[in-house]
Each structure stands twice: as C-alpha cells, then as structure tokens.
Amino acid sequence: GPVLLRPVAARPALKEAWTMARAPRPLGIALVIAVLAQVVFQACEVFVGPGLSAGLRARYPSPVTLCAKEEAETKVRVKKIRVCTPKRGIDLDGDKLDNLDEWYQETISGQGGMPKGFMQDLVLRSYFGTWSSRGWFKMSRDYTGPLGQPSPADHETALENLKSNMRENKNFIGQDDGKGWIWLVAGQNPGGLYLYTMKSPPYGERPLALIKESNIDEFFAKVNWHMLFVRLHKWNLWGGKAIDFPYPMMWRANL
C-alpha cells in the first residue's frame, strides 16, 4: 500500500534551516561594510577631491602652488617705453595773432624746392588747371605722364602756377587787409582738400603758411613742406572781430 510521510518529523529540520538562514553571517557583514566604505570614498573623491599625504603633496604640488612659487622667485622687470610726441609747432591765436613773425620763421625752416608726398599732390590738384575771369579755378586732368598719370613736369607746372599767382597778385580770395602777408590756406569741399591764397587772416579756415608779399622768393627757397603737412592736421583759425568773419563784410563797416 501507499507510504505515508510524517510531516511532524520534518518540522524540527525546517525550523533549524530557517533559523540558520535568518542568523547573520560574519562574511556578509564584512562584505556590506566594504561596499559602504567604497561608496563613501568615491563620494569624497567627487565632491571633496582625493586627499594626499604630506609626502605626496610635497612631491606633487598643485599648479596654484607652483605658480605662486614661480612668481615669488621671478623678479618682474618693467621696461619703460618713451613715447615721442610728434612736433606740432607753433599754434596761432585767432583773437590776437601776435606771433605771426615766429610762425613765419617756422614756415621757412626747411630746404624749399618741390614738395613731396601728399603736399605735392595737393599742390597739383589746386594749381594744375585754369582760372576763369572771375577767379574760379578749374582743375585739369590732362596729365602728360604714362597712362594719363601726372608726370614730374605736371608737378612743376602746378608749383609755377602757385608762384605766378603770388608774384602777379592775382586769383586771391577775400579782401586785402594791407598788412603785407599772403596766407596759404587749406579749404575743403565735396571734392576734397584744396589750396588757395588770401591776403587777410583766414578765419574759419585752416592756415598752412605765411608768405611775405615783399619777398615771395624767400618762401619758396626755404619753405618747410613737412611743417605745412603738420599744420594740415590742426584746427581751423577761430577768432577776430565779427565784421571780419568769415570774410570782411564791408557793408557792416558803417554800422
């Protein structure tokens, strides 16, 4: 017949196995502690940084420590650079005009002759052409150089036109104040810069040179063209009486 198991006999063994399973083992506890320690160590590395012993810190200093040490050992030498201010020359006071003789001597402090660079081109565009009966200048572009470019002869022609205008007392702008000075002035219009001459202070304009009406050749023999180029970058001449600005208004003389 069938064999019947006795469950009562198995109960003590099952109870013993359950008790052993629930009882903590030393190996498991050690494993859990090791895992927790590793987690804490990694968290310290992420948020705090790895700690180094005193020996390692001395052997492998941080970049901040190295930089501070290098700055302490290195003496920084500051090299002084002297900035040379370009010579501006003598300035005119439009209200007084009491230093015209000194300004003139500065004008004739050069070697004269043909101007160079920008001043040469400025003379060319201002005096290479023709004047109308009313004194209006018409610039010419009939240059004689290769490919229609200005030649040295064209520059000579322009300079001679400037000289002849002064010597023949023609093509001046404005009134003559009777003081014996010729003013070489830089003007500006939509076409650019140009030169012209006056016989009175060019208020509101930019004076470049003074020429003695009684000794025009002295100017061209000793003119300092570089100083004229420097004056080209100065401010305009301001001052004078109201009846003299910008040109003498003769109808106000009797007011």
Sequence and secondary structure as in RCSB ss.txt:
>XXXX:A:sequence
GPVLLRPVAARPALKEAWTMARAPRPLGIALVIAVLAQVVFQACEVFVGPGLSAGLRARYPSPVTLCAKEEAETK
VRVKKIRVCTPKRGIDLDGDKLDNLDEWYQETISGQGGMPKGFMQDLVLRSYFGTWSSRGWFKMSRDYTGPLGQP
SPADHETALENLKSNMRENKNFIGQDDGKGWIWLVAGQNPGGLYLYTMKSPPYGERPLALIKESNIDEFFAKVNW
HMLFVRLHKWNLWGGKAIDFPYPMMWRANL
>XXXX:A:secstr
      HHHHHHHHHHHHHHHHS  HHHHHHHHHHHHHHHHHHHHHHT     HHHHHHS  HHHHHHHHHHHS 
                  TTT   HHHHHHHHT S  SS  HHHHHHHHHHHSEEE TTS EEE     SGGG  
 HHHHHHHHHHHHHHHHTT S EEEE SSSEEEEEEEEETTEEEEEEEES  TTSEEEEEEETT HHHHHHH  H
HHHHHHTTS     S GGGSSS  GGGTT 
